[in-house]
Amino acid sequence: IGSERYTFSFTIRDSPAHFVNAASWGNEDYIKSLSDSFRVGDCVIIENPLIQRKEIEREEKFSPATPSNCKLLLSENHSTVKVCSSYEVDTKLLSLIHLPVKESHDYYSLGDIVANGHSLNGRIINVLAAVKSVGEPKYFTTSDRRKGQRCEVRLYDETESSFAMTCWDNESILLAQSWMPRETVIFVSDVRISFDKFRNCMTATVISKTIITTNPGKKTFTCCVLGAVLGTIVDVYTVEQLKGKALKNEGKADPFYGILYAYISTLNIDDETTKVVRNRCSTCGYIVNEASNMCTICNKNSLDFKSVFLSFDMLIDLTDHTGTLHSCSLTGSVAEETLGCTVNEFLAMTDEQKTALKWQFLLERSKIYLKFVVSHRARSGLKISVLSCKLADPTEASRNLSGQTCV
């Protein structure tokens, strides 16, 4: 009683699907020494932590959400944290630093944040963007004489040229100083979005829940988490019900998901005038400029060439007995899994083989997982992405179609 206690928390991960929060309480010297002993991206060995069941509602209000129902508590007298030397590091752990903790499709473009404006004020969301500039840390002293610092990072993507994100804590500021403008791409999980009245614009703020992944391996990331994501989507709709739900959600920023039992009614993979395969940037995953074969995100105002990879990128129509959803996006590894071939295998096919492949899907009922996001840039006002598309089991499809109640 009467003495100050300090606390320090961090998040550790040892596999794509498993990560937990760790916390320590103690006097000033111990906590500062512990927090200065390692950085984000270090591999550590933690000995003798106390394992506790976490109180989800209370603790995840201020800490990153984790898939585990437990947390680690470190004590000065019993626990130790040791940074691994280069010889002790398990190389499998190193790739995890580029693997975001949220699903690959669960993020907002900067353009959608700006377009939705006040409806996102105060919300905590995910953002995928490139770094445009990193400001110098600015130091200040609060009214109660505590020292602090802040750093403003400018982000951009193919939908918005400049967007401000502010870092307040020491670790995120140190991390930001390592980013290369117009080269680094970041996935920011659980960042707070707010309307800045002084600047009259939307901004992002890094908070205690935020986890930042530098240069995420987007293609690998999609493959790792997509199966887990689909398990959370259970609502079955008809096309008519989906259109009705979209109208109800008009003006809302939240994406919604659903399962559709329908036919692929348009699949132009054998049409030479339709672009089915495009080059994407290996660094950020965005489609590169066809004329220059350069990424407008990573190579803007830069002479450095970034490697590219071929990826499916097509629009399909989906039809059931109630109507048609036009221009649904089928891309990347989802398209490869749907068609049953890689991009290179597809490009090696003759026109006759491509036509035969198309007719394997046309007019065959499929089970399709979809994501819907309000987008003012889409012609219909709604961006529809296919998360999975496989031929449906007839019995399952019949049972679900006869018992649909979702609206």
Disulfide bonds with the S-S distance in Angstrom:
none
